[in-house]
Amino acid sequence: MQAGASEEKVRQVERAAESSLFTDRERVAIRYAEAMTITGEKVTEELFGRARGYFSEAEIVELTAAVALENFRSKFNVALGIEAQGFCMLR
């Protein structure tokens, strides 16, 4: 939210595909992240092609690295029983 996203927009992320609060570029980034994150899903050629329509090659690498890092942190924290520290708690 420090980067300018409203609390309402953050709350709508899981409904981004239908929400008017998100641009097509943001929707593709979220779908890309979901495909990387959800077990049994993958980034298809079609989805990668959509991403290339909105992001440069360097931006796709950066997006992929950011999502991979957050997935790593999530798995790491769960395995060690590390709970949220309250830095970004939504009401």
C-alpha positions, 0 to 999 in steps of 0.5 A: 500500500506504500506504493499507492494501492488503496486498501480496497484494491488490496482487498480485491486482488483475489477478484482482480479478474472481475474488478474495475480497480485493476488494469489489464496489465495488472490482471495479467501480472496477477494471473501470471503469479497465480500460475506460478504459485498454485499447485498443478498450474503452470505458465502456459505459452498463451499466458506468457504471450499475454505477459509479453504484450504488457511487459518487457523481457526484463520486466518479465524476468523481474516479475518471475523472480519476485513471485518465485522469491515470495513463494520461497518465503512462504514455503520456508516460513510455513516449514519453520512455523514462522507466522506473520509479524503484523507488518501488513495485516488487513482488517 
